Amino acid sequence: MKLLLLFITLLSCAIGSRLYAQNKSHRNYTTNSLGDKSITIDGKFDDSAWNEVEWADDFTQRSPIDGAAPSQKTAFKVLYDTKYIYFAIKAFDSSPDSIVKRMSRRDGFEGDFVEVNIDSYHDKTNAFSFTVSVSGVIGDEAISNNGRNWDSNWDPIWWAKTSIDEDGWNAEIRIPLSQLRFAKSDNMTWGLQVTRRLFRKEERSYWQYIPKDSPGWVFLFGELHGLQGIKPQKQLEIAPYVLGRNDRAPKEDGNPYKTGSEYSANVGVDGKIGITSDITFDFTVNPDFGQVEADPSQLNLSTFEIYLRERRPFFIEGRNTLSFDGTKSNAGGSFSRDNLIYTRRIGKKPSYQPDVEDGQYLDQPKVVPIIGAYKLTGKNKKGFAFGVMQNFTAETKAEIDTKGVKSNQIVEPFTSYLAVRATQDINEGNSVIGAAFTATNRNITSDNLNFLHKNAYSGGIDFLHQWNDRSYYLQGNLMISHIEGSTESITSTQESGRHFFQRPDANYVSVDTTATQMTGTGGYLKFGRGGGSPWQYEIGTTWRSPNFEINDIGFLNHSDLIDQWARVGFQTLQPVGVFRNINADLREYMYFDYGGNNTYFGIHGRLILEFNNFWEFATGGAVQIKRLDNFMLRGGPAFLKPSKEEIWYNIESDDRKKLSFNFGNEFAFTNNNAGFNADAWVGVNYRPINAVELQLSPFISYNRDNIQYVTTEQNNAGNNYILSRLEQHTFGLTIRGNLIIRPNLSLQYYAQPFASRGDYHDFKRVETPKASNYSDRFHQFSSDEITYDDTSEQYTVINQDGNYSFGKPDFDVIDFNSNLVLRWEYIPGCTFFAVWSQGRGDIIEPFREFSFSEIVNNIANSPSEDVFIMKLTYRFRK
């Protein structure tokens, strides 16, 4: 009975929300021109110009109670002139002493804030967001894909001031029209949304009510009328920089490249030019990203590449314009990271490192310099949007010193990376069609680089069709890839971890050592319901042909796979009993290879419960029933892994408090006693005052895998695939500290110590990798069959078909990365950085007990590499 009452309550809430939405039409606000009057941005609304327009109020709560009246009133006004648009927002508060004035860096979105979203194109798909907190911190985001993407790396120049009085708090905002995009018109209409966050109640209220279960965001905005006589502004910003750098590392006697200290200086320039009101040209010459946070440490024992998040500002801003996702699936799966454009390929580590002999010293560049790059983006009033990005990286050489005689060897050729993307909105954005093209062209002049592709091209077309007020959708794409190069490069690609054409049981692929090119296809198709109900679902399929290869400028996990998935999800629209919010989903996956083999079948689920006290409990798990791994033996036959079960949970306290925390565990059990994983994590966040924040996030992991791949060795019987029992212990700790002196002046610290130890035992040889009986899939060596030599650190297998040896695979890994960044935006758009980065990574001695004290001592005793940077940018703007 209780369950029935709960279901009826939830259904009533859902129906009530939809009826409210149907009766709530688009709202309108009519603005006016300043004329010959002016406004001083001081947060006080005392300029007479504000009397020219009326207040708009009557906001509606969306969270926690969808469709209810807000607990505090909010009102706003809008004015404009030929250069700017102005907003006055009054956040009434019956308890002004309770207003939360938290400090943060730009885009921190802490404490009480108000926000303005402007769809200046009125394309009902894209918008610009401007947020100001009561403490004066600003945030800005470029909104795309009807609110599904919010890019906080977009940093326009605009102004805001706030003040507090007995009625609440005020925000006064001035936004240059040059920072917006709109078509020329005598009398235009813009989309508009105004939002308020009441922090102490975690309440969100909106001028234009949009229900929680709506299938989008921007297309449901209210409308701003009365804009007359304004013209699109052509943006012009030039931002040169100067940089001084000191690199320090342990001195090595006799090595001319390790003298202990090295000084350098650099200059470069970034720019943004409005070609027309619809087209913007961004460029960078000799960029430097020394202030960017280091990547987190990870240890990869699989055949698949680790995906690294892009952190460099030039590549992050506007990336949604150029993105061409491989799946766009809410269900995730094997292809969720795939993209034709993965900018971490640009400016990466050199592809080749020369071997040196005794008496030789090597000066290997750490990254490939980016000579220059540009982006050309735009969208017109007819809904046609495009983006073009091209990057040029320099031919990069390593220097080798042989007893004082220096020589150079090319380690990366001059390379051009090109990406083009275009989309066309149809029927006010209810349907979208698009296309993309990429090209990577290398000027290979050295034989040692023949393993690289000379040319790589990819392209695709995609579509999205939505109906029933965008509640339902049909979406898909078709991609093609083509690579060209020497026989060495194409053979290497065929045998790489993404393809493994040499697999002996894959009769539908084979290695062609004479090939100089390779072409493949990929794509996806899905149907789903994304809104209009608390229930959402999706079903689809994704495919990657064996020859599909996009990793010269894109990201591909692996090819030769067809994925079918289905997902159903549920969310409450109103608080229910002790729960503020409930989210749940259930997902099903089934994979096949191009030989028709079913390689995976699994059921995954998740439940998230947010309580009225703002605590959250999340749990989930998976049952992986079929696990046929084509890639485990690194080019060998497919191996049938035992089924596996996973379960996890995470508990979070109220993160609005000065002290908050989270903790959780994950456990995975592989059947037949073939493996066990246990992970534990804790997060602590402490904010002693509004301007200081400290975060500690330690984690520890234990992994036992009885069928971990070790090596492939040959003898008279052919390939011997060696497995082992791996016992792995891993520890990591992420440390963050923020001191916000003023909204434009901050000090940020990041550090991550990381350590992992792996011990291999019980070596075995693969016998019948797909046998129905698990124990028949391998032969475990007895002590008479395998011996170990301490001197050479080699294992030798004694076999009637011929002996073979392999090195001891045990590992001890330690890593420590940190950086301290002082950021001062001394003038809007102009920034000074002072940076100290430190890295430690050489093992002093192997781990013995893997205790916390041992890890700390190893890190403390490891040699450090320190980098000190001072960087000054100045933005000239028109």
N, C-alpha and C positions, 0 to 999 in steps of 0.2 A: 504493500500500500504506500509506503514512504517513497519508494522508487517511482510509483505511478504519479503521486502528487508532485514530485520533483520534475518529472517529465512534462506534466501539464503546466507547471509554472514556467519552465523554460520555453515551451511552445507559446504560451500566452505573451511572454516577453518579446519573443521573436515577431509574433503577429502584430503586437502593439507598436513595435519599432517600425515595421514596414508601413502600417497605416499612417503613422506620424510622418514618415518620409513622403508618402504619397500626397499628404495634405499640405506639405511644406514646400512651396514653390521657390524658384530662384528669386533671390532678393536683389534689389537695385539700390545703388547709392549715386546721387548726382552731385558732382563736384563743381567747382568754380575756379576761375582764374584769379591770381593775385592782382592783376592789373599793375598799377603803379605802387602797390604796397609791398612791404617786405616782412620777412619772418626771421627772427634771431633764434637759433637753435639753442635753447637753454633749459628746456623741460618745464616751462612755466605757463605757456599758453596765454601770455599777457599781450601779445601783438594784436592790434585791432583787426588785422586781416582774417583772423579766425572767426570773426563775427559774420563773415560773408557766407558761411555754410552752416548747416544744421548738424547736430550730433546724431549718430546712428547707434542704436543700442539693441536691446532685445536679443541678447546672446542665448544660445542653447547649449546645455551640457551634453558632452559625448562620453565622458569618462569621469567617474565610474558608472553613472546612471545615464544610459543612452536615451536622449530625448527629454531629459528633465530640465527644470529651470536651474541656472547656476546659483551657487550660494552667495556669490558677490557679483555686483553689477559691473559691466564694462561698456564703454562708449568710445567712439572715434569720430574724427573729422578728416577730410582730404581736401587739399588745395594743390594748385600747380602754377608754374609759370613756364617760360620758354626753355628753361634749362633743368628744372627740378620738379619733383613731385614731393609733397609734404604730408606727413601724417601726425595728427595729435591723438594720442590714445590715453584715456583716463581709466585706470584700474581702481575702481572704488574698493575700499576695504574697511569694514566696520571695526577691525582691530589692527590699526597701522603698526602697532608694536610687534605684531606677529609676522609681518612681511619678512621673508627670508632673503637676505642680501648676500648671497654667496658670490665669491670671486672665482674666475676661471680664465683660461686663455681663450682667445677667439674661437668660436664654435664650441664652447664648453657647455652651453645650454644648462647652466646650473641655477637653482633658486627660482624665484618668481620671474616670469618673463612674458612679454607680448610679442606677437609675430604677425607679419604681413606677407601674404602670398599674392603675387601679381602675375596673371597670365596676359602679358602685354600683346602677344600675337593673337590672343583669343582663339588659339587653335585647339583648346580643350584637352591638351596633351602635355604641354611644357609650361613651366612657370619659374619665377624667381622668388626666393624666400629671404626675408630680412627679419632678424630676431634681435631684440635688445632686452637684457635682464635688468632688474631694478638696480643692480650694482653698476650698470653702465657698460657691461661686456656685450659686444655685438657678435652675432653669428649670421652666416649667410650660406645659402645652398641653392644650387641649380637643380630644379625638379624636372624630371623627364619621365616618359613612359607612363603618363597619367598618374603620377605619384608613386610609382613602384621604385623609382630610383631618386635618391636625394644625395647630391654631390656636395659635401661640405668643403671641398678643396677649392671651390670657386670663391675668390676673394675680391669682390668689387670694392671701389672706394665710395663710402657714404658716411653720413654723420648721424649721431643720435645722442641725446642727453636725457637724463631722468631726474626726477625730484620726488620727495615724499612730503605729503601734507596731512592735515587732519582727516581728509576724506579718502586717503589711499595713496597711490603713487601715479606719476605721470611719465609718459615717454613722448618725446618730440623728435621726429625723424625727417631727414632730408636726403632724398635719393636722386642722384643725377640721372637724367633721361638717357645719357650716354651709356649707362650701365645696363639699360634695358634694350630689348629688341622689339620693334614694332614697325608695321608698314605705314606709309604715308596715307592719311585720310583726313578729310575736312571735319568729320564728326565720328570719332572712333569709340568703340566699346572694348573695355578690358575685363578679363575675369579677375575677381577679387575675393580674398578670404582673409579674415582677421581672427587671430587665435589668442587666448589667454591661458596661461598655466598658473594655477593657484597651488603653490608648492606644498604647503603644509597639509593639504588634503589630497594632493596628487590629482587635482581636478583640471580637466580641459574643457573649455567652453569656446564656442565658435559663433561668429556672426552668421555665416551661412551654415545651417545645420546639415551635416553629412553623416548618415547613420554608420555605425560600426561595421555593418555587414555590406556596405556599399562596395561595388566591384572596382572602384577607382576613386580618384581624388579631384584632379584638376577639372574634369568635365562637369563636375557638380558645383563649381564656384558660383558665387553671386556675381553681379555685374556692376562695373563702374562706368557711369555715363557722365556726359558734360565736358569731355576732353575735346577742346576745339582749338585749332590754330597752332598746335605743337607739331614739330617736325622731328623725324628721326635724327639722332645725333651720331656723327661719325666719331668713333672712339680713337684716340691716339695716345698711347702710353709707351714710353721707352724707359727701361730700367737697367742701367749699367751696374756692374758690381766690380769691386776690387777685393782681393783676398790675399792674406798672408798666412803661411802654413809652416809648422815645424813638426817634423816626424822624428820620433825618438825610439830607438830599439837597442837591444844589447849589442855592444861592440864585439866584433869577431876579428881576432888578430889575423892579418894577412888578407882579409877579404875587403877589397876596395869598395864594395857596395854596402858594407855594414860598418860604418864609421861611428855609429852611436847617435848621430844627430844630423839632420838635413833640413835646410831652409829652402822655401820656394815661394813664389808669388804668382798670381794669376789675375786675369781680367776677363770679363765676358759681358754679354748684354742680353736681356730679354725684352721683348716688345709685343705690343698688341695694337693693331692698326685696323680701324674700321674702313674697309674698302668702299662699301656702300652701307646703307642702313641695315641690310640683310646679311652682309658678308663680313666676317672678321678674320684677320690674318694675324696669327700668333707665331713668333719665332724666338729662337734662342741660339746664340753663338757661344761656343766654348762653355757650356753650362757646368756648374759645380754643385754637387749635392752633398757636400761635406757635413751639413747640419742635419741630415736625415738620419733617423734612428736606425740602428743596426738590425739585421734580421735575427729572429730568435734561433737559438741553437737547436738542431735536430739531428738525429742519427737514423739513417735510412738503410735498412737491411733488405729491402725489396728491390725488384727490377724497375720499379716505376719512379719517375722523377717527382721530387717534392715541389709543390706549388708555393711560390713565394709572392707575397702581397706587394703590389707596386706602392712605393712610398715617395717617389720623386714628384714634386709639384707639377712640372711641365707635362708629365704623362698622365697625371691623375685628373687634372682639371679638364672637364669636357669629355672624359673618356667614354661616357655613355653614348655620345654622338658617333663614335667609331666602333663600339663594341658589336661583335657578331657572335653571339653565344652559340655553343654547339647543341644545347638542349633547352634552356630556359624552363626547367622542370621544377615545380614545387616539391616533387618527390625526391630530387637529388639523384643519387645513383652514380654509376661509374663515369658518367659523362658531364657531371655538373660543373667541372672546371674548364671543359673544352671551350676554346675560343679561337677564332681565326687570327686575333690580334692579342698578343701577350707581350707587353712592352718590356718586361724584364729581360728579353733577349737582347735588347739594345743597350750597349754600354756594359756588357757582362764581363766576366773574366775571359782572358784570351783562351782560344780553343786548343792551343798547342803549347806545350812546355818542353824545351830542349833538354836532352839528357846531358849531364856533365860528368867528366871523369875526374879522377884525383888530380889536384893541382889546378882545377878550373873553378871559377866562381861565376854565378849566374845572377843577373839583374832582371828578374821577371816582372813585367808590369802587372799590377793588381787588377786593373780594369782596362777596357778598351775605350780610349777617349772619344767622346761625341764631338765631332767638329761643329755641327750645327743641325738644327731641326726646325721645321715649320709645320703649322697646322692652319688649314683654311676651312672655316666652318660657316654655315649659314642656313637660314630658313626663310622662305618667302610667305606671303599672305595666302598663297594657294596650297600651303601644306607641304611643299617640297623642301626637304632638309638634306644637307650633304656635309661630309667631312672628308678632308684630305690631309694626311700626315706623312711627311717624309723626313727621314733621319739619315745622316751620313756619319759613319764612324771611320776613324783614321786607320791606315795601315800601321800596325803596331809591331814593334821589334823588341826582342830581348837582347841584352848585351852580355857577351861571354868574355871573361878575362882569363887568358891562358898565359900565366907567368908574365903579366904586364902587357901582353899583346891582346888588343880588344877586337872583337868581331861581333857582327849583328846577325840575328836570324829572325825572320818574320814569323810571328806567332798568331797574327790575325790579319786578314787582308782588308783592304779598303772595301767597305760594304755600304750599300744603299738599301734602306728599308722603306717601303712605300705601302700605305694602307688607304683605301678609298671606301667610303660608305655613303649610301644614299637611301632615303625613304620618302614615300609619298603617302600623305594622309588622304583618305577617301571618306566621304560621308561624315564630315566633322570628326574625323579620327576614329570612327567606329571600325574602320578597316584600314590597314596599313600594308603596303607592299614595299619591299626593299631589296637592295643588292649590295654586295661587298666584293672587293678585290684587293689582294695583297701581292707584293713582289719583293723578293730578297735577291739582290744581285751582288755577287762578290767578284772582285778583281784578283783572281788567284795567280800569282806569279812565282810561287815557290812550290817545289814538288812535295815538301813536307806537309803541305796543306791540302793535298789532293783528296783527303778523306772528307772534306767539306763539300757541300753542294755548291755548284757554281751559280745556278739560278733556281729559285723556288717560287712557285706561283700558287695561289689559291683564290677561290672565289665562291660566291654563293648567292642564292636568292631566298628571300623569306617572306612570309605573309602572316597577317593576323586579321581575323574577322570576328567581330563581337556583335551580339544581338540581344534583344530583350533588355534594353537599358544597360548593355555591357555586362550582363550577368553571366552569359554563356560565351564561350570562345572556342575557335578552332585555329590552331597555330602550327606552323611548321617551317622547315627550311630544307634546302638541298645544297650540298657543298661539293666542290671538286678540288683536288690538289694535283699539282704536277711539279716534279723536281727533275733537275738536270745536273749532270756532273760526270766525273770520271767513273770508270768501272769500279774503282776502289771505293768511291763514295756511295754509289748505289748498292754495291754488295754489302758495305758496312751498314747501310740503312736497313736492308732486308734482314740482316742478322742481328740487328739491335734489339734491345729489350722491349720495344714497342711492337715488334713484328715477329721475330723468330721464325723466318721462313724455313729454317733448317730442321724444324721439328719432324722427327721421323714418322710420326703417326698422323701428320697433316698432309694428306695426299692431294689437297686442293691448292697448295702453295709449294713453291720450290725456289731455291736460290739460283738466280741467273747471273753468273759472274761476268757475262758480256754486256749486260744492260747498262745504258748510259742515261736512262730516264725511267720514271715510274709515275703512274697516274692512278688515283683512287678517288672514291666518293664517300660521302657521309650525309647524314641528315636526321631529321626527327619529324614526327607528326603527333599532335596531341589534341584532345578535346576535354573541356572541363567546364565546371561552374565555379566562378570566382567571387560571387556576391549575390545579394538579394535574398539570402537565407543564412541562418546559423550553420547550415550544412554546406560544405564545399567538397568537390571531388574532381579527379583528373585521371585520365587514362591515356597512355601514349606508347610510342615505340621510338627507339633511336638505333641508328646503325652506323657502323664504321667498317668499310671494306678493308681487307688485308693490306691493300696498297695505299691506303689513305695516310698522308704524312704532311703535317702542317707546322712542325716544330722549329722551322727556321725563323718564323716571326710569330707563330701561334703557340697554343698549348694543346697537346694531345696526350692523354694518359696511355692508352694503347689502342690498337686497331683490332680487326678481326673479331667483332663482337656485335651482336644484335640484342638490344635490351627492350623488354616489355615491362611496363610498370603500371600500377594503379594506386590511387591514394584517395582516401575519404577523411575529411576533417570536420571538426565541430568546435564552435566557440559560443559561449554565452554572450548575450547582448546586454544583460543587466546583472547586478549582483544577485546571488541566490544563497540565502541562508548565511553561512559564515564565509562564503566565497565571494570575492570581488570579481573574479574572472576565472573561467575554466576553458582550457584549450586541449583538444585531443586529436590525434590522427593515427591512422592505420595505413601502412604501405605494403605493397606486394611487388616483388621483383622476380623476373625470370630472364636469364641470359642464355644465349646460344652463340656458337661460333659459326663461321661460314661453311663448316663441314656438316652442319645440322646437329651438332652435339649440344645437349643441354648442360651448360657449365655451372649454372647457379640457380637456386630457387630459395627464396627467403621471405619471411614475414617480419616487418619491423613496426613498432608502435611507440607512442609517446603520449604522456599526460602531464599537463602543467596546471597547477592549482595555485591561484593567488588569493590569499586570505584578506579579510577586511582590515587586518592590522599591517598589511603590505608585506608580509612574509610570503615566500613562494616555495612550493615543493614541486619538483619535476622528477619524473621517473620514466623509464622506457626500457626497451629491450628488443631482442631479435632472436628469431629461430632460423638458422641457416641450414636448410635441409640437404641441398645438393651443392657440392663444392668441388668441381672438376677444374683444376688449375692448369691452363695451357702454358703458363709462364714460370711456374715454380722451379723447374729444372733448367732454366736458362738455355732454351734451345733444345731440350730433351723432350721426351713424350709427356703428354698430359698426366698429371698425378691426381688421383682421387683422394681428397682430404676427407677425414671424418666430419660428420655434421657438428654444428657448434651452436651454443646458446650464450646470449649476452644479456646482462641486466645492469642498469645504472640508476643512480638517483643523485639529486643535487638539492640542497636546502639553502635558501638565501634569506637573510634578515632584511629589514626595512633599510634600503640604501639611502634614504633621505636623512638618517640619523648621523650624528657625528662619528659614531663607531658602528660599522656594519661588517658583516662577514658572510661567507658562504663556505660550504664544505660538501664533499660528495665522494662516492666510490663507483667504480665500474668493475665488473667481474665477467670473465668469459671462460667458458668451459668447453673444451673440445672433447668429443666422445672418444671412446677407446683409450682414455687416459693419454691422448696424444698432445695435450697442451693445456695450459692454464695461464690466465692473465689477471692481474689485480692492479688497479690504479686508485690512488687516493689524492685528493687535492683540498687545499684550504685557501681561502682568500680573505684578507683583512684590510678594510679601508677605514682610515682614521682621519678626521678633519677637526683638529683641535680649535682652529679658528677659521673664519670664512675664507681666508687667503692662503691656507696651507692644507695640503692633502697628501697623505702617505698611503701607499698600497704595498702589501706583501702577498705574494701568491706562490707558495711552495707546492710542489707535487712530487710524488714518488711512485715508481712503477716497478712491478715484478712481472717478468715474462718467462714462462717455460714452454718451449716448443720442441717436442720430441722428433719432429721431422723438418728441422731447419736445414735448408740447402747450404752446403759447404763449398763444393768444387766439383768439377768434371775432370776425370783423369782417364788417359787412354792406355790400353795394353793390347795384347793380341786378340782379346775378346771384343775390342771396340771401346765405346765410351762407358765409363763407370761413373754413375751419378752418386755422389757421396752426401749423405744426410747425417745429422747429429742431433743430440739433445742439447739445446741452448738454454742456459740459465743466465738471464740478463736482469741486472738491477740498474735503475736509472733514477736520478734525482735532479730536480731543477728548481730554481727560485727566481721569480720575476719581482724586481723592486722598482717602484716608481715613486717619485716625490715631486710635488709641484708647489712652488712659492709664487703666488701672483701678487706682485708688489703693487701694480696698477693694471687696469685692463690692457694696457699696451706695453707692460714691462713684466716679464716672467722669467723664472729660473726653473728648469726642468731637469730631473735626473732619471736615468734609466739604467738598470743593470740586470744581467742574467747569468748567474753561475749555473753550469750544467755539467753533469758527470754521468758516465755510463760504463758498466763493466759487463763483459760477456764471457762466459766460460762454456766450452764445448766438451761434451762427454758422449759415450755410447755411440760411436760411429757405426754407420750402416750403409749398405749399398742397395740401390733401387733394383728390384727384381721384376715384379709384375705390377706396374704402377696403378693399374685400374682394377686390380683383383677385388672381388666382392668381399673377401676376408681381409681385414686390415693387416693382420700379421703376415700375409702372403705378399704384400706389396714391397717388402724390403727384406734384406738379410743383415742381421746385426752381427758385427765382427766379434769373434771371441778374442781372448788375450793372445792366443796362438796365431791369430791372423793379422794382427796389427801391433806394431811396436813404435815406441817414441824415443828419439834421440835428443837428450837435453842440450848437447853441444850445437847441433845444427837446427834445433827446434823444428824437426821434421817428423811426420808420421809416415811409416812405410807399411803398405799392405802387401802381405805375402800371398800370392795367388798362383794357381797352376797355369794360368794363361799369361803370366808375366807380372812381376812386381811393379808397383808404382808408389810414388811418394807425394805428399803435399804438406805445406807449411802449417804450423800451429795457428788456428784461426782465432784464438782468444784475443780479446781487445780490452783496452782501458782508454777511455776517451774523457778528456776534460776540456772545458771551454768556458771562457768568461768574456762577455762583451758589455761595455758600459759607455754611456756618454752623458755629459753635462752640458746643457745648452742655455745660455743667456740670450733671450730674444727681446729686443727693444724696438718697437715700431714708433720711432721718434717723430715721424710725420706720417699721416695716413698713406699707406702704400710704400713707405720707405723704412727699411729695417736694418738693424745692426745685430749680428750674431757673434757670440764668443763661444767656442766649442772646445771641449776636451773629450776625446774618445780614447778608450783603452781596450785592448784585447790581449787575452792570455790563452794559450792553447797547447803548450808543450808539456808533456808528462815528465815530472821529475822522477817518479818511481811508480811501479804498478800498484794498484789498489790491493790491499790485503783483506781488510774487514769491511770496506765500503761504509765506513761510519761517517757521520757528519763532520767530526773533527778532522778525519783523514782527508775528506774532500776540501775543507777549508785550508788545511795545511798545504795540500797540493796546489791549490790555486794561488795561495800567498807566495809559495816558493817558485812558481812558474815565472819565466821571464815575460815581461810585458812589452807591448808595442803601443806607444802613446802618440796621439796626433793632437796638436793644438792649432786651432783655426780662428782667425778673426776675419769676418766678412761684412762688408758694408754695401748696401744697395740703395739707390736713389731713383725714384720714379718721376720722370718728367711726363706731364699729362696736359692734354688740351681739352 
